[in-house]
Amino acid sequence: MDEAESELARHQLTLAILDTTNFNPSFPYATVIEQIPAAGAKVKQDRKIYLSINRSGYKSMTVPFVLGKTLRQAKPALRAGGFSVGEITYKKYIAKDEVLEMSFRGRALIQGSKLPKTSVIDLVLGDGTGGLKVEALDPDSAYRDHDKRIKRSNDNE
């Protein structure tokens, strides 16, 4: 950046920062990644040269809230937000492939969490095998209990 400023001053040109919203991992922080007009173009004295400067990292983005959605719905939503899906684990739950938890580097994410673009988000999904306990009923015991209740109500009359 200092080199660009001194070179522009030497040619009696003015510096203007166009933006610093782009990040290119191929270049170090605070280096010029683009200029308008292009290098070598002829310009008059005291004209502005617009520079785009490399950021220190990717822009922070709000993580799409995908809890309660299926994996099929969550993947495109996360990708559209600039994120990647990392490790997928399953836990016992009634709904298969429903997103139950989201995390980044072991930290749970909540609605409104912000992460750098391109972050890898791990998901915990339901396996579709659990959540409800169904007990087998003995049909005879159900009738006996019903008969006992009827008998008690008749005795009270």
C-alpha positions as CSV (number, residue, x, y, z in Angstrom):
1,M,0.0,0.0,0.0
2,D,2.8,2.4,0.9
3,E,4.5,1.6,-2.4
4,A,1.3,2.4,-4.3
5,E,0.9,5.7,-2.5
6,S,4.5,6.8,-3.2
7,E,4.3,5.8,-6.9
8,L,1.1,7.7,-7.4
9,A,2.5,10.8,-5.7
10,R,5.6,10.6,-7.9
11,H,3.4,10.8,-11.0
12,Q,1.2,13.5,-9.4
13,L,-1.9,11.3,-9.2
14,T,-4.4,11.1,-6.4
15,L,-5.2,7.9,-4.6
16,A,-8.8,6.8,-3.9
17,I,-9.7,3.5,-2.2
18,L,-12.5,1.9,-4.2
19,D,-13.4,-0.8,-1.7
20,T,-11.9,-3.3,0.7
21,T,-14.8,-5.8,0.6
22,N,-13.2,-8.4,-1.5
23,F,-10.8,-11.0,-0.1
24,N,-8.4,-13.0,-2.2
25,P,-6.4,-15.6,-0.3
26,S,-3.7,-15.5,-3.0
27,F,-2.6,-12.0,-1.9
28,P,-1.4,-10.7,1.5
29,Y,-3.5,-8.3,3.6
30,A,-3.6,-4.7,2.5
31,T,-2.1,-5.3,-1.0
32,V,-3.6,-3.7,-4.1
33,I,-5.6,-6.4,-6.0
34,E,-7.2,-4.1,-8.6
35,Q,-6.9,-0.6,-10.0
36,I,-8.9,1.7,-12.3
37,P,-7.7,2.7,-14.8
38,A,-5.5,-0.3,-15.5
39,A,-1.7,-0.2,-15.0
40,G,0.0,1.4,-18.0
41,A,-3.0,3.5,-19.1
42,K,-2.4,7.1,-19.9
43,V,-4.1,9.6,-17.5
44,K,-3.8,13.3,-16.9
45,Q,-2.1,14.8,-13.9
46,D,-4.1,15.2,-10.7
47,R,-6.5,12.5,-11.7
48,K,-7.8,9.9,-9.2
49,I,-6.6,6.3,-9.4
50,Y,-9.1,3.9,-7.7
51,L,-7.6,1.0,-5.9
52,S,-9.2,-2.2,-4.4
53,I,-7.3,-3.4,-1.4
54,N,-7.3,-7.0,-0.1
55,R,-9.1,-7.5,3.2
56,S,-7.7,-9.4,6.2
57,G,-10.2,-12.2,5.7
58,Y,-13.6,-13.3,4.3
59,K,-16.6,-11.1,5.2
60,S,-18.7,-12.3,8.1
61,M,-22.1,-13.6,7.0
62,T,-25.2,-14.6,9.0
63,V,-25.6,-18.4,9.0
64,P,-28.9,-19.4,7.5
65,F,-31.1,-21.0,10.2
66,V,-31.7,-24.5,9.1
67,L,-32.7,-26.2,12.4
68,G,-35.9,-28.3,11.8
69,K,-35.3,-28.5,8.1
70,T,-34.2,-31.7,6.2
71,L,-30.6,-32.2,5.1
72,R,-31.9,-31.8,1.5
73,Q,-33.2,-28.3,2.3
74,A,-30.3,-27.3,4.6
75,K,-27.4,-28.1,2.2
76,P,-28.5,-25.6,-0.6
77,A,-29.4,-22.9,2.0
78,L,-25.9,-23.1,3.6
79,R,-24.2,-23.2,0.2
80,A,-26.1,-20.2,-1.0
81,G,-25.0,-18.3,2.1
82,G,-21.4,-19.1,1.2
83,F,-20.8,-21.9,3.7
84,S,-19.9,-25.6,3.4
85,V,-21.4,-28.6,5.1
86,G,-18.8,-30.4,7.1
87,E,-19.1,-33.5,9.3
88,I,-22.6,-35.0,9.5
89,T,-23.4,-37.1,12.6
90,Y,-26.7,-38.8,13.5
91,K,-28.5,-39.2,16.8
92,K,-31.6,-41.0,17.8
93,Y,-34.7,-39.0,16.7
94,I,-38.0,-39.7,15.1
95,A,-37.4,-37.6,11.9
96,K,-34.8,-39.0,9.5
97,D,-32.3,-36.4,8.2
98,E,-33.9,-33.5,10.2
99,V,-31.2,-30.9,11.3
100,L,-31.2,-31.0,15.1
101,E,-27.9,-29.0,15.8
102,M,-25.4,-26.9,13.9
103,S,-21.8,-26.2,15.1
104,F,-18.6,-24.5,13.9
105,R,-15.3,-25.8,15.4
106,G,-17.2,-27.5,18.2
107,R,-19.2,-24.4,19.1
108,A,-23.0,-24.6,18.9
109,L,-24.6,-22.1,16.5
110,I,-27.8,-20.3,17.3
111,Q,-30.1,-18.2,15.1
112,G,-28.3,-15.1,13.9
113,S,-24.8,-16.4,14.3
114,K,-22.2,-14.8,12.1
115,L,-19.2,-16.6,10.6
116,P,-16.6,-15.8,7.9
117,K,-17.8,-16.8,4.4
118,T,-16.6,-20.3,3.4
119,S,-16.7,-21.6,7.0
120,V,-17.4,-25.3,7.3
121,I,-20.5,-26.1,9.4
122,D,-21.1,-29.5,11.1
123,L,-24.6,-30.9,11.4
124,V,-26.3,-33.3,13.7
125,L,-29.3,-35.0,12.1
126,G,-32.0,-37.3,13.3
127,D,-31.6,-40.9,12.3
128,G,-35.3,-41.7,12.1
129,T,-35.2,-44.6,14.6
130,G,-36.1,-43.0,17.9
131,G,-38.0,-40.5,19.8
132,L,-41.1,-42.4,20.6
133,K,-41.5,-45.4,22.9
134,V,-44.2,-47.8,21.9
135,E,-45.0,-50.5,24.5
136,A,-46.6,-53.7,23.4
137,L,-50.0,-54.0,25.1
138,D,-51.4,-57.3,26.3
139,P,-54.9,-57.2,24.7
140,D,-56.4,-59.3,27.6
141,S,-55.1,-56.9,30.2
142,A,-56.7,-53.9,28.4
143,Y,-60.1,-55.7,28.5
144,R,-59.6,-56.7,32.2
145,D,-58.8,-53.1,33.2
146,H,-61.9,-51.9,31.2
147,D,-64.1,-54.5,32.9
148,K,-62.8,-53.6,36.3
149,R,-63.7,-49.9,35.8
150,I,-67.2,-50.8,34.6
151,K,-67.8,-53.0,37.6
152,R,-66.6,-50.3,40.0
153,S,-68.9,-47.7,38.5
154,N,-71.9,-50.2,38.8
155,D,-71.0,-50.9,42.4
156,N,-71.2,-47.2,43.3
157,E,-74.7,-46.8,42.0
